[in-house]
């Protein structure tokens, strides 16, 4: 949280109040993203965010949860994720204990064993059975890591916001959650999922917006140093053929590291010692070294002097 949280009157929501609400929890978004998010809320549509890692896709869902005072429910996707793991699991240990208790009576009815109290709710079931008057924010994170079969199931879920447990029947949301889906584009998503959602590509911010983000996220950072930080990161993104370009999250981490080291200005030695905050691939480390690193630092500092 940053500062005093803006009180959102959802009944009178506008793009301006939405932007103010996100700003109050430290999320700085451009007008195009604000408009897309506003339409997502007004039309009750899922929002699909694609873009480079570390550019604020996941953070948007968290900030939306904070700004609207709603629970955040996160489904982290991974290779091999199936619908069952995303919906529920049986609490086998408690079921076994119950069976042992019932064995003495000589009768073990299914209704005693397969009841809702033995369910371990996973994200999708939690989202549709949420008891709060305000539906949650459902974050389906890195959906591109899951396979196409799960994507097909997800498409059905988004159509009805309903899940089925064979032993218990169907559970349907009284009010649909706010759904944010993120993808790092490790594979192409299907057209069906894209058509179901409103879409926004989260690109690297402009230097001005990245400066604004640093001013909010890294308190006490000197403006001149902040400009050098943004300038150097921009050089890395645009002039180096990196496997993993540093995102906004890396810029923030680096700024905090430099602040903790009482840095006043960038120099090649300091940058080399703290490069681990920005570079997360061994081959990229070799590219940003020696004369190339020195020129990048000089380029960044010259533009701010």
BELBELSUL-V180839 format. One record per residue. N is the residue number from 0. SS is DSSP state (@ for helix, = for strand, . for the rest). OMEGA is omega in whole degrees, -180 to 180 (999 if undefined). Layout:
N:SS:OMEGA ; N:SS:OMEGA
This chain:
0:.:180 ; 1:.:177 ; 2:.:-180 ; 3:.:-178 ; 4:.:179 ; 5:.:179 ; 6:.:-176 ; 7:.:170 ; 8:.:-173 ; 9:@:180 ; 10:@:-180 ; 11:@:-176 ; 12:.:174 ; 13:.:178 ; 14:@:-179 ; 15:@:180 ; 16:@:177 ; 17:@:179 ; 18:@:179 ; 19:@:180 ; 20:@:179 ; 21:@:177 ; 22:@:-176 ; 23:@:177 ; 24:.:172 ; 25:.:178 ; 26:.:-178 ; 27:.:-177 ; 28:.:177 ; 29:.:-173 ; 30:@:-179 ; 31:@:178 ; 32:@:178 ; 33:@:-180 ; 34:@:179 ; 35:@:179 ; 36:@:178 ; 37:@:179 ; 38:@:175 ; 39:@:-179 ; 40:@:-177 ; 41:@:-176 ; 42:@:-177 ; 43:.:179 ; 44:.:171 ; 45:=:177 ; 46:=:177 ; 47:=:180 ; 48:=:173 ; 49:=:178 ; 50:=:180 ; 51:.:174 ; 52:.:175 ; 53:.:-178 ; 54:.:171 ; 55:.:-179 ; 56:@:179 ; 57:@:-179 ; 58:@:179 ; 59:@:179 ; 60:@:179 ; 61:@:-179 ; 62:@:177 ; 63:@:177 ; 64:@:179 ; 65:@:-175 ; 66:@:-177 ; 67:@:179 ; 68:.:178 ; 69:.:177 ; 70:.:174 ; 71:=:175 ; 72:=:-173 ; 73:=:171 ; 74:=:179 ; 75:=:-177 ; 76:.:179 ; 77:.:180 ; 78:.:-179 ; 79:.:178 ; 80:.:177 ; 81:.:-175 ; 82:@:-179 ; 83:@:-180 ; 84:@:-180 ; 85:@:-175 ; 86:@:-174 ; 87:=:167 ; 88:=:174 ; 89:=:175 ; 90:.:-171 ; 91:@:-179 ; 92:@:179 ; 93:@:177 ; 94:@:180 ; 95:@:178 ; 96:@:179 ; 97:@:179 ; 98:@:-179 ; 99:@:178 ; 100:@:-177 ; 101:@:-177 ; 102:@:-178 ; 103:.:-180 ; 104:.:179 ; 105:.:-179 ; 106:.:179 ; 107:.:-180 ; 108:.:179 ; 109:@:-177 ; 110:@:179 ; 111:@:-175 ; 112:@:-178 ; 113:.:178 ; 114:.:-173 ; 115:@:-178 ; 116:@:177 ; 117:@:-180 ; 118:=:168 ; 119:=:-175 ; 120:=:173 ; 121:.:-167 ; 122:@:-175 ; 123:@:177 ; 124:@:177 ; 125:@:-177 ; 126:@:-177 ; 127:@:179 ; 128:.:-178 ; 129:.:-174 ; 130:.:-178 ; 131:.:178 ; 132:.:176 ; 133:.:177 ; 134:.:-177 ; 135:.:167 ; 136:=:179 ; 137:=:178 ; 138:=:175 ; 139:=:-166 ; 140:=:177 ; 141:.:-177 ; 142:@:180 ; 143:@:178 ; 144:@:177 ; 145:.:-177 ; 146:.:-175 ; 147:@:179 ; 148:@:178 ; 149:@:177 ; 150:@:177 ; 151:@:176 ; 152:@:-179 ; 153:@:178 ; 154:@:177 ; 155:@:179 ; 156:@:-178 ; 157:@:180 ; 158:@:-173 ; 159:@:-172 ; 160:.:-178 ; 161:=:176 ; 162:=:-178 ; 163:=:172 ; 164:=:-171 ; 165:.:-176 ; 166:.:-173 ; 167:.:-179 ; 168:=:-174 ; 169:=:175 ; 170:=:-177 ; 171:=:180 ; 172:.:175 ; 173:.:174 ; 174:.:-178 ; 175:.:176 ; 176:.:169 ; 177:=:-173 ; 178:=:174 ; 179:=:-180 ; 180:=:179 ; 181:=:178 ; 182:=:174 ; 183:.:175 ; 184:.:174 ; 185:.:170 ; 186:.:-180 ; 187:.:177 ; 188:.:-178 ; 189:.:180 ; 190:@:-178 ; 191:@:179 ; 192:@:179 ; 193:@:-180 ; 194:@:-179 ; 195:@:-170 ; 196:=:159 ; 197:=:-170 ; 198:=:173 ; 199:=:176 ; 200:=:-179 ; 201:=:-180 ; 202:.:175 ; 203:.:-178 ; 204:.:172 ; 205:.:178 ; 206:@:-179 ; 207:@:-179 ; 208:@:178 ; 209:@:174 ; 210:@:179 ; 211:@:178 ; 212:@:179 ; 213:@:-179 ; 214:@:180 ; 215:@:-172 ; 216:@:-176 ; 217:.:-179 ; 218:.:178 ; 219:.:-180 ; 220:.:179 ; 221:.:-175 ; 222:@:-180 ; 223:@:178 ; 224:@:178 ; 225:@:179 ; 226:@:177 ; 227:@:179 ; 228:@:-180 ; 229:@:180 ; 230:@:-180 ; 231:@:179 ; 232:@:179 ; 233:@:177 ; 234:@:179 ; 235:@:-177 ; 236:@:-170 ; 237:@:-171 ; 238:@:178 ; 239:.:179 ; 240:.:-174 ; 241:.:175 ; 242:.:180 ; 243:.:179 ; 244:.:180 ; 245:.:178 ; 246:.:179 ; 247:@:179 ; 248:@:178 ; 249:@:177 ; 250:@:180 ; 251:@:179 ; 252:@:-178 ; 253:@:179 ; 254:@:179 ; 255:@:178 ; 256:@:180 ; 257:@:178 ; 258:@:-180 ; 259:@:178 ; 260:.:-180 ; 261:.:179 ; 262:.:178 ; 263:.:179 ; 264:.:179 ; 265:.:169 ; 266:.:-174 ; 267:@:-178 ; 268:@:180 ; 269:@:-180 ; 270:@:-180 ; 271:@:-178 ; 272:@:-176 ; 273:@:-175 ; 274:@:180 ; 275:@:176 ; 276:@:-174 ; 277:.:-173 ; 278:.:-175 ; 279:.:180 ; 280:.:-175 ; 281:@:180 ; 282:@:177 ; 283:@:178 ; 284:@:180 ; 285:@:-179 ; 286:@:-177 ; 287:.:-177 ; 288:.:175 ; 289:@:-177 ; 290:@:-180 ; 291:@:178 ; 292:@:-180 ; 293:@:179 ; 294:@:180 ; 295:@:178 ; 296:@:179 ; 297:@:179 ; 298:@:-178 ; 299:@:-178 ; 300:@:180 ; 301:@:-178 ; 302:.:-178 ; 303:.:-178 ; 304:.:999
